[in-house]
């Protein structure tokens, strides 16, 4: 492990945390689950499917629809007629495909405790679950140290550290330079996303950026 790299990565995390504060991801509604006797981890799994190829705002609208229908659970997904489920999740886009994915996941991850021990490769065999979705489920629902890599993460890592690669390469890069700490992985992933949305845009707002001195992008390197 490159100590200087680990120190820079840790400093990036500390600065983002200082500026944006704790993000407390993955967002769930504990009160809803208390009222309905459902498991909050099921909301994470459902949200991980709904947010595929869309914004979190759109996924959240679909989640709110499921709440109003009292169906924000794997049991609710299994029992709702497919047409009605499609109506509820339509705001998340690709709703027919996502209905099929939700149905599959609701069958294969029952009971939800399976997320604590299922192999990553087993998740890949479930229709609708790719690398990023699998790691969201493992990290946020399963409480297991798998770092989630998304397009925002890739953008910041390339600009800040000059590191570029595929999903698995970047996941291993993070896990090789950070301790296997679930809370750290959760918070860091969320902070990277927040920074990408506020500052590290496609056309970045570099002036006054809280991590500008750690980043090679303003100087054109990378």
C-alpha positions as CSV (number, residue, x, y, z in Angstrom):
1,X,0.0,0.0,0.0
2,X,1.3,3.4,-1.0
3,X,1.4,5.4,2.3
4,X,1.5,8.8,0.6
5,X,-1.5,7.8,-1.6
6,X,-3.4,6.6,1.4
7,X,-2.7,9.8,3.3
8,X,-3.9,11.9,0.3
9,X,-7.1,9.8,0.0
10,X,-7.7,10.1,3.7
11,X,-7.2,13.9,3.5
12,X,-9.7,14.1,0.6
13,X,-12.2,12.3,2.8
14,X,-11.6,14.6,5.8
15,X,-12.0,17.8,3.8
16,X,-15.2,16.6,2.1
17,X,-16.6,15.6,5.5
18,X,-15.6,19.0,7.0
19,X,-17.3,20.9,4.1
20,X,-20.4,18.9,3.5
21,X,-20.9,17.2,6.8
22,X,-22.1,13.6,7.3
23,X,-24.4,12.4,4.5
24,X,-25.8,9.4,6.4
25,X,-26.4,7.4,3.3
26,X,-28.3,5.2,2.3
27,X,-31.4,7.3,3.1
28,X,-34.2,5.3,4.6
29,X,-37.4,6.0,6.5
30,X,-37.2,4.2,9.8
31,X,-40.6,5.4,10.9
32,X,-42.3,3.9,7.9
33,X,-40.8,0.5,8.6
34,X,-41.7,0.7,12.3
35,X,-45.3,1.4,11.3
36,X,-45.5,-1.4,8.7
37,X,-43.3,-4.0,10.4
38,X,-40.9,-4.1,7.4
39,X,-37.1,-4.2,7.3
40,X,-35.3,-0.9,6.4
41,X,-32.7,-3.0,4.4
42,X,-35.5,-3.9,2.0
43,X,-35.9,-0.2,1.2
44,X,-32.2,0.0,0.3
45,X,-32.4,-3.0,-2.0
46,X,-35.5,-1.5,-3.7
47,X,-33.8,1.9,-4.0
48,X,-30.7,0.3,-5.5
49,X,-32.8,-1.1,-8.4
50,X,-34.9,2.0,-8.9
51,X,-31.9,4.4,-9.1
52,X,-30.4,2.5,-12.0
53,X,-30.0,4.8,-15.1
54,X,-31.8,7.7,-13.5
55,X,-31.3,10.4,-10.9
56,X,-31.9,9.8,-7.2
57,X,-34.7,12.4,-7.3
58,X,-36.6,10.2,-9.8
59,X,-36.0,7.1,-7.8
60,X,-37.2,8.9,-4.6
61,X,-40.4,9.8,-6.3
62,X,-41.0,6.1,-7.0
63,X,-40.1,5.2,-3.4
64,X,-42.6,7.7,-2.2
65,X,-45.3,6.1,-4.3
66,X,-44.5,2.7,-2.9
67,X,-44.7,4.2,0.6
68,X,-48.2,5.7,0.0
69,X,-49.3,2.3,-1.3
70,X,-47.9,0.6,1.8
71,X,-45.7,-1.5,-0.4
72,X,-42.2,-0.4,0.3
73,X,-41.0,-3.9,1.1
74,X,-40.0,-7.1,-0.7
75,X,-43.3,-8.6,0.3
76,X,-45.1,-5.6,-1.1
77,X,-43.2,-6.0,-4.4
78,X,-44.1,-9.7,-4.6
79,X,-47.7,-9.2,-3.8
80,X,-48.6,-6.1,-5.9
81,X,-50.0,-6.8,-9.4
82,X,-47.3,-6.1,-12.0
83,X,-49.4,-3.4,-13.6
84,X,-49.9,-1.6,-10.4
85,X,-46.2,-1.9,-9.4
86,X,-45.3,-0.5,-12.8
87,X,-47.6,2.6,-12.2
88,X,-45.9,3.2,-8.8
89,X,-42.3,3.0,-10.0
90,X,-42.8,4.7,-13.3
91,X,-41.1,8.0,-12.2
92,X,-37.8,6.0,-12.0
93,X,-37.9,5.3,-15.7
94,X,-37.5,2.0,-17.6
95,X,-40.4,0.9,-15.4
96,X,-41.3,-2.4,-17.1
97,X,-37.7,-3.5,-16.8
98,X,-37.5,-2.4,-13.2
99,X,-40.7,-4.2,-12.3
100,X,-39.1,-7.4,-13.6
101,X,-35.9,-6.7,-11.7
102,X,-37.8,-5.9,-8.5
103,X,-39.8,-9.1,-8.7
104,X,-36.6,-11.2,-9.2
105,X,-34.8,-9.5,-6.3
106,X,-37.8,-9.8,-4.0
107,X,-37.8,-13.6,-4.6
108,X,-34.1,-14.2,-4.4
109,X,-33.3,-12.0,-1.4
110,X,-36.0,-13.4,0.8
111,X,-35.5,-13.4,3.7
112,X,-33.5,-10.1,3.7
113,X,-31.0,-11.5,6.2
114,X,-29.4,-13.2,3.2
115,X,-27.6,-9.9,2.3
116,X,-25.3,-10.5,5.3
117,X,-23.8,-13.6,3.8
118,X,-24.5,-13.9,0.1
119,X,-21.5,-14.0,-2.2
120,X,-21.0,-11.1,-4.6
121,X,-20.9,-13.6,-7.5
122,X,-24.3,-14.9,-6.4
123,X,-25.8,-11.4,-6.5
124,X,-24.6,-11.1,-10.1
125,X,-26.7,-14.1,-11.0
126,X,-29.8,-12.3,-10.0
127,X,-31.5,-10.5,-12.9
128,X,-31.0,-6.8,-12.7
129,X,-28.0,-6.8,-10.4
130,X,-24.7,-5.6,-11.8
131,X,-21.5,-4.6,-10.1
132,X,-22.6,-1.2,-8.7
133,X,-26.0,-2.4,-7.6
134,X,-24.4,-5.5,-5.9
135,X,-22.0,-3.4,-4.0
136,X,-24.7,-0.9,-2.9
137,X,-26.6,-3.9,-1.5
138,X,-23.6,-5.4,0.2
139,X,-22.3,-2.2,1.7
140,X,-25.5,-0.4,2.7
141,X,-27.9,-3.3,3.3
142,X,-25.4,-6.1,4.2
143,X,-23.0,-3.9,6.2
144,X,-20.0,-5.4,4.3
145,X,-16.9,-3.5,3.2
146,X,-17.3,-3.2,-0.6
147,X,-16.6,0.2,-2.0
148,X,-19.3,1.5,-4.4
149,X,-17.9,3.1,-7.6
150,X,-20.2,5.3,-9.8
151,X,-19.6,7.8,-12.5
152,X,-19.1,10.6,-10.0
153,X,-16.5,8.6,-8.2
154,X,-14.7,7.9,-11.4
155,X,-14.7,11.6,-12.4
156,X,-13.2,12.8,-9.1
157,X,-10.6,10.0,-8.8
158,X,-9.3,10.7,-12.3
159,X,-9.1,14.5,-11.8
160,X,-7.6,14.3,-8.3
161,X,-5.3,11.3,-8.6
162,X,-5.0,10.7,-12.3
163,X,-6.3,7.2,-11.8
164,X,-8.5,5.7,-14.5
165,X,-9.9,2.2,-14.9
166,X,-12.9,-0.1,-15.1
167,X,-15.3,-0.7,-12.2
168,X,-13.4,-3.6,-10.6
169,X,-10.0,-1.9,-10.9
170,X,-11.3,1.3,-9.2
171,X,-13.1,-0.7,-6.5
172,X,-9.9,-2.6,-5.7
173,X,-8.0,0.7,-5.8
174,X,-10.2,2.2,-3.1
175,X,-10.2,-1.0,-1.0
176,X,-6.5,-1.3,-1.3
177,X,-5.9,2.2,0.0
178,X,-8.5,2.4,2.7
179,X,-9.1,0.3,5.8
180,X,-12.0,-2.2,5.4
181,X,-14.4,0.1,7.4
182,X,-18.1,0.0,6.4
183,X,-19.0,3.4,7.8
184,X,-16.0,5.0,6.1
185,X,-17.0,3.4,2.8
186,X,-20.6,4.5,3.1
187,X,-19.7,8.1,4.1
188,X,-16.9,8.5,1.5
189,X,-19.0,7.3,-1.4
190,X,-21.8,9.7,-0.4
191,X,-19.4,12.6,0.0
192,X,-17.8,12.0,-3.4
193,X,-21.3,12.1,-5.0
194,X,-22.2,15.3,-3.2
195,X,-18.9,17.0,-4.2
196,X,-19.5,15.9,-7.8
197,X,-22.9,17.4,-7.8
198,X,-21.9,20.7,-6.2
199,X,-18.4,21.4,-7.4
200,X,-16.8,18.7,-9.5
201,X,-19.3,18.9,-12.4
202,X,-18.6,18.0,-16.0
203,X,-17.5,21.7,-16.2
204,X,-16.0,21.9,-12.7
205,X,-16.2,24.9,-10.4
206,X,-12.5,24.9,-9.4
207,X,-12.2,28.4,-7.9
208,X,-12.4,28.1,-4.1
209,X,-12.9,24.4,-4.2
210,X,-12.2,22.9,-0.8
211,X,-9.9,20.2,-2.3
212,X,-8.3,22.3,-5.0
213,X,-4.8,21.9,-3.7
214,X,-5.1,18.1,-3.6
215,X,-6.4,18.0,-7.2
216,X,-4.4,18.1,-10.4
217,X,-7.3,19.2,-12.6
218,X,-7.1,23.0,-12.3
219,X,-3.5,22.9,-13.6
220,X,-4.4,20.6,-16.4
221,X,-2.8,17.5,-14.9
222,X,-4.6,15.2,-15.4
